[in-house]
Amino acid sequence: MGFDESNTSGEIRELARAAEKRIRPHIRRTPLEPAADLSRENDGRVFFKLESMQHTGSFKVRGALNRLLAMDEGEVRAGVITASSGNHGLATAFGMNRLGIDGTIYLPEKASPLKVRMLEDLGARIRFHGADCDRTEAFARRQAEKTGKIYISPYNDPFVIGGQGTIGLEILEQLPKVDCILASVGGGGLIAGIAGAVKAVRPETAVIGCLPENSPAMAVSVQAGRILDVPTYDTLSDGTAGGIEPGAVTFDACSRLVGRWQLVSEQEIRRAMVQVFERHRLVIEGAAAVTVAGFLKLAPRLKGKTTVLVICGRNIDMGVFRSVVCPEAL
């Protein structure tokens, strides 16, 4: 399924509204907190949308739950398969537990040990395959086709996009006159959902996608006008690492709705993580720090703007976090 070119935002907003009705009993309405230090950077008003405080520690539970709740009885009986570097797997495991649905979660061989332990704590059935997210996703899809199970994509599914779009609905409820929203981008489900839900009502709101220089697939593909196979290197932003599936529905939505793309270096991601910890005492994962780093680079262009930074998750290994915030102690 693709989106109507003339009404992409309207279609996504309707998906988000339907998702809101399905998932509201199961999710948290996350806080929108002011960030005084960042507000000084652009002489405006800057807020954190703290999806890091959502169940399982990331926004992903919204899309996963919406997809699971939209399954019919036959699909529920068949069970599900998904692939994830961690957060989508956690979200799917959470949803399966809550709804009593059976399934298997495939992870890349280098998945975060913390996220693996968290999945085990949720009682998830885990399998490992492939050195990167792209190979893992492709294998998991083939397994779903072979076994007749439903594949729950981390991003390439209208129901998942609609679930993530509920963040946009909440932002507009909490801050109706928002000028700009920044979010991290991997496969594009988060930013496509937010942009569609917001721009259908407030088209003047700018939506900016932030990506690590080491994994810029969506930004490079949008610039080229087609999905490209972009090399990926190690990044602190493991939650956004990897490429984009051929034919992903997020690509057209991102092309039409995201107004700007901002790449950030690994050093800029580190500095953002340290600043958020020092000024706000918040532990955030690399993918969330990408958004903060992107804002810090763009702050002069956003002068005086009311801006929301989507803090997408907090699930980071203690060893990695320690190496970022106090490397001298190692």
C-alpha positions as CSV (number, residue, x, y, z in Angstrom):
1,M,0.0,0.0,0.0
2,G,1.2,3.5,-0.9
3,F,-0.1,6.9,0.0
4,D,-2.1,9.2,-2.3
5,E,0.3,11.8,-3.6
6,S,-2.3,14.5,-3.3
7,N,-3.3,13.7,0.3
8,T,-0.4,11.8,2.0
9,S,-0.7,13.8,5.2
10,G,-4.5,13.4,5.3
11,E,-4.2,9.6,4.9
12,I,-1.6,9.3,7.6
13,R,-3.6,11.5,10.0
14,E,-6.6,9.2,9.6
15,L,-4.4,6.2,10.3
16,A,-3.1,8.0,13.4
17,R,-6.6,8.8,14.6
18,A,-7.6,5.1,14.2
19,A,-4.5,4.0,16.0
20,E,-5.2,6.4,18.8
21,K,-8.5,4.7,19.5
22,R,-6.9,1.2,19.4
23,I,-3.7,1.8,21.5
24,R,-4.7,4.4,24.0
25,P,-5.6,1.9,26.8
26,H,-2.1,0.4,26.4
27,I,0.3,3.3,26.1
28,R,1.4,6.4,28.0
29,R,0.7,10.0,27.0
30,T,4.3,11.1,27.2
31,P,5.4,14.4,28.7
32,L,6.4,17.5,26.7
33,E,9.1,19.1,28.8
34,P,10.8,22.5,28.3
35,A,14.6,22.5,27.6
36,A,15.9,25.8,28.8
37,D,19.5,25.2,27.8
38,L,18.4,24.5,24.2
39,S,16.0,27.4,24.1
40,R,18.9,29.7,24.7
41,E,20.6,28.2,21.6
42,N,17.9,29.6,19.2
43,D,16.3,32.3,21.4
44,G,13.1,30.5,21.1
45,R,11.2,27.8,23.0
46,V,12.4,24.2,22.8
47,F,10.7,21.2,24.2
48,F,11.5,17.5,24.6
49,K,8.8,15.0,23.6
50,L,9.9,12.3,26.0
51,E,9.1,9.1,24.2
52,S,12.0,7.7,26.2
53,M,9.4,7.5,29.0
54,Q,7.0,5.3,26.9
55,H,6.6,1.6,27.8
56,T,9.7,-0.4,26.9
57,G,11.7,2.8,26.8
58,S,11.0,4.0,23.3
59,F,8.3,5.2,20.9
60,K,8.2,1.9,19.0
61,V,5.5,0.4,21.2
62,R,2.9,2.7,19.5
63,G,3.4,1.2,16.0
64,A,3.9,-2.4,17.1
65,L,0.7,-2.4,19.3
66,N,-1.3,-0.8,16.5
67,R,-0.3,-3.5,14.1
68,L,-1.0,-6.3,16.5
69,L,-4.3,-4.8,17.5
70,A,-5.3,-4.5,13.8
71,M,-4.8,-8.3,13.2
72,D,-7.8,-10.5,12.5
73,E,-8.5,-13.8,14.3
74,G,-6.8,-15.9,11.7
75,E,-3.7,-13.7,11.8
76,V,-3.6,-13.9,15.6
77,R,-3.8,-17.7,15.4
78,A,-0.9,-17.9,12.9
79,G,1.3,-15.8,15.1
80,V,3.9,-13.2,14.1
81,I,7.5,-12.7,13.2
82,T,9.5,-9.5,13.4
83,A,13.1,-8.3,13.0
84,S,14.7,-5.5,15.0
85,S,17.9,-4.1,16.3
86,G,16.2,-4.0,19.7
87,N,13.5,-1.4,20.3
88,H,11.0,-2.6,17.8
89,G,11.6,-6.1,19.1
90,L,11.0,-4.9,22.7
91,A,7.8,-3.2,21.6
92,T,6.5,-6.2,19.8
93,A,7.3,-8.5,22.7
94,F,5.5,-6.1,25.0
95,G,2.5,-6.2,22.7
96,M,2.5,-9.9,22.3
97,N,2.6,-10.4,26.1
98,R,-0.2,-8.0,26.7
99,L,-2.4,-9.4,23.9
100,G,-1.5,-13.1,24.2
101,I,-0.1,-13.4,20.7
102,D,2.7,-15.9,19.9
103,G,5.7,-14.9,17.9
104,T,9.5,-14.9,17.2
105,I,11.8,-11.9,17.1
106,Y,14.9,-12.0,14.9
107,L,17.9,-9.9,15.8
108,P,21.2,-9.1,14.1
109,E,24.2,-10.9,15.6
110,K,25.6,-7.6,17.0
111,A,22.4,-6.5,18.7
112,S,22.8,-4.5,21.9
113,P,23.3,-6.9,24.9
114,L,21.1,-4.7,27.0
115,K,18.2,-5.0,24.5
116,V,18.7,-8.8,24.3
117,R,18.5,-9.1,28.0
118,M,15.4,-6.9,28.1
119,L,13.8,-9.1,25.4
120,E,14.6,-12.2,27.5
121,D,13.0,-10.6,30.5
122,L,9.8,-10.2,28.5
123,G,9.9,-13.9,27.7
124,A,10.4,-13.3,24.0
125,R,11.5,-16.1,21.7
126,I,14.7,-14.8,20.1
127,R,16.6,-15.9,17.0
128,F,19.8,-14.3,15.6
129,H,20.6,-13.9,12.0
130,G,22.9,-11.7,9.9
131,A,25.5,-9.1,10.6
132,D,23.3,-6.1,10.0
133,C,19.6,-5.1,10.2
134,D,19.1,-5.3,6.4
135,R,20.0,-9.0,6.3
136,T,18.1,-9.8,9.5
137,E,14.9,-8.1,8.1
138,A,15.1,-9.9,4.8
139,F,15.6,-13.3,6.5
140,A,12.7,-12.7,8.9
141,R,10.4,-11.8,6.0
142,R,11.3,-15.0,4.2
143,Q,10.6,-17.0,7.4
144,A,7.2,-15.3,7.8
145,E,6.3,-16.2,4.2
146,K,7.4,-19.8,4.6
147,T,5.5,-20.3,7.8
148,G,2.4,-18.3,7.1
149,K,3.0,-15.9,10.0
150,I,2.4,-12.2,9.9
151,Y,5.6,-10.1,9.5
152,I,5.5,-7.0,11.7
153,S,7.8,-4.5,10.0
154,P,9.7,-1.9,12.1
155,Y,8.6,0.8,9.7
156,N,7.3,-0.5,6.4
157,D,3.6,-0.8,7.3
158,P,0.8,1.7,7.3
159,F,-0.4,0.5,10.7
160,V,3.0,1.0,12.2
161,I,3.2,4.5,10.6
162,G,-0.2,5.3,12.0
163,G,0.8,4.2,15.5
164,Q,3.9,6.4,15.4
165,G,1.7,9.2,14.1
166,T,-0.1,9.3,17.5
167,I,3.0,11.2,18.7
168,G,2.1,14.0,16.3
169,L,-1.5,14.1,17.6
170,E,-0.2,14.4,21.2
171,I,2.3,17.1,20.3
172,L,-0.5,19.2,18.7
173,E,-2.7,18.7,21.8
174,Q,0.2,19.8,24.1
175,L,1.6,22.6,21.9
176,P,-0.9,23.6,19.2
177,K,1.3,26.3,17.7
178,V,4.5,24.3,17.2
179,D,6.7,25.8,14.5
180,C,9.2,22.9,14.0
181,I,9.5,19.2,14.9
182,L,12.8,17.3,14.7
183,A,13.0,13.5,14.9
184,S,15.6,10.9,14.2
185,V,15.3,8.8,11.0
186,G,16.1,5.2,10.2
187,G,13.4,3.5,8.0
188,G,11.2,6.6,8.3
189,G,8.2,5.2,10.2
190,L,8.5,7.7,13.1
191,I,9.0,10.9,11.1
192,A,6.4,9.9,8.4
193,G,3.8,9.3,11.0
194,I,4.5,12.5,12.9
195,A,4.7,14.6,9.8
196,G,1.5,13.3,8.3
197,A,-0.5,13.7,11.5
198,V,0.8,17.2,12.1
199,K,0.9,18.6,8.5
200,A,-2.7,17.6,7.8
201,V,-3.8,20.2,10.4
202,R,-0.8,22.6,10.5
203,P,1.0,22.5,7.2
204,E,3.2,25.4,8.2
205,T,4.9,23.3,10.8
206,A,8.4,22.3,9.6
207,V,9.4,18.7,10.0
208,I,13.1,18.0,10.0
209,G,14.7,14.5,9.8
210,C,18.0,13.9,11.7
211,L,20.4,11.1,10.8
212,P,23.9,10.0,11.7
213,E,26.5,10.5,8.9
214,N,27.4,6.9,9.3
215,S,23.9,5.7,8.4
216,P,22.1,8.3,6.2
217,A,20.1,6.0,3.9
218,M,16.8,7.9,3.9
219,A,18.3,11.4,3.4
220,V,20.5,10.2,0.6
221,S,17.7,8.3,-1.1
222,V,15.2,11.2,-0.9
223,Q,17.9,13.4,-2.4
224,A,18.4,10.9,-5.2
225,G,14.7,10.4,-5.8
226,R,14.8,6.7,-5.3
227,I,15.7,4.1,-2.6
228,L,19.4,3.5,-2.7
229,D,21.6,0.8,-1.1
230,V,23.7,3.1,1.1
231,P,26.7,1.8,3.0
232,T,26.3,1.8,6.8
233,Y,29.1,2.2,9.3
234,D,29.2,1.7,13.1
235,T,27.2,4.4,14.9
236,L,26.0,5.2,18.4
237,S,22.6,5.5,16.8
238,D,22.1,1.8,16.5
239,G,18.3,2.4,16.6
240,T,18.4,4.1,13.2
241,A,21.1,2.1,11.6
242,G,20.5,0.2,8.4
243,G,19.0,0.7,4.9
244,I,15.5,0.9,3.5
245,E,13.5,-2.0,2.1
246,P,12.8,-1.7,-1.6
247,G,9.3,-0.3,-2.1
248,A,9.0,1.0,1.5
249,V,5.9,3.1,1.9
250,T,7.8,5.5,4.2
251,F,10.0,6.7,1.3
252,D,7.3,8.6,-0.6
253,A,5.8,10.0,2.6
254,C,9.2,11.2,3.7
255,S,9.9,12.7,0.3
256,R,6.7,14.7,0.4
257,L,6.4,15.7,4.0
258,V,9.9,16.1,5.5
259,G,11.3,19.6,4.6
260,R,14.9,19.2,5.6
261,W,17.5,16.5,6.4
262,Q,20.3,17.1,8.9
263,L,23.3,14.7,9.2
264,V,25.4,14.6,12.4
265,S,28.8,13.1,13.2
266,E,29.5,10.6,15.9
267,Q,31.3,13.2,18.0
268,E,28.2,15.5,17.7
269,I,26.0,12.6,18.9
270,R,28.3,12.1,21.9
271,R,28.3,15.7,22.8
272,A,24.5,15.8,22.7
273,M,24.2,12.7,25.0
274,V,26.5,14.4,27.5
275,Q,24.6,17.7,27.4
276,V,21.2,16.1,27.9
277,F,22.6,14.1,30.9
278,E,24.4,17.0,32.4
279,R,21.6,19.6,32.0
280,H,18.5,17.3,32.4
281,R,19.8,14.2,34.1
282,L,18.2,12.1,31.4
283,V,19.8,9.0,30.0
284,I,19.1,8.8,26.2
285,E,20.2,6.4,23.5
286,G,22.2,7.4,20.5
287,A,19.2,7.7,18.2
288,A,17.6,10.2,20.5
289,A,20.8,12.2,20.8
290,V,20.9,12.4,16.9
291,T,17.9,14.7,17.2
292,V,19.4,16.9,19.8
293,A,22.7,17.1,17.8
294,G,20.7,18.0,14.7
295,F,19.0,20.8,16.5
296,L,22.3,22.2,17.9
297,K,23.6,22.4,14.3
298,L,20.4,24.1,13.0
299,A,19.7,26.4,16.0
300,P,20.8,29.6,14.1
301,R,18.3,28.8,11.3
302,L,15.6,28.1,13.9
303,K,15.9,31.4,15.7
304,G,12.9,32.3,17.7
305,K,11.0,29.1,16.7
306,T,8.9,27.0,19.0
307,T,10.5,23.6,18.4
308,V,9.9,20.1,19.6
309,L,12.7,17.5,19.7
310,V,11.4,13.9,19.8
311,I,13.5,12.0,22.3
312,C,12.8,8.6,20.8
313,G,14.3,6.2,23.4
314,R,16.6,5.6,26.4
315,N,17.7,2.0,25.9
316,I,21.5,2.1,25.9
317,D,24.0,-0.3,27.3
318,M,25.6,1.0,30.5
319,G,29.1,0.3,29.1
320,V,28.4,2.4,26.0
321,F,26.8,5.2,28.1
322,R,29.8,5.2,30.4
323,S,32.2,5.4,27.5
324,V,30.3,8.5,26.3
325,V,29.7,10.5,29.4
326,C,32.9,9.6,31.4
327,P,35.5,8.1,29.1
328,E,38.3,9.1,31.5
329,A,36.9,6.5,34.0
330,L,37.5,3.6,31.7
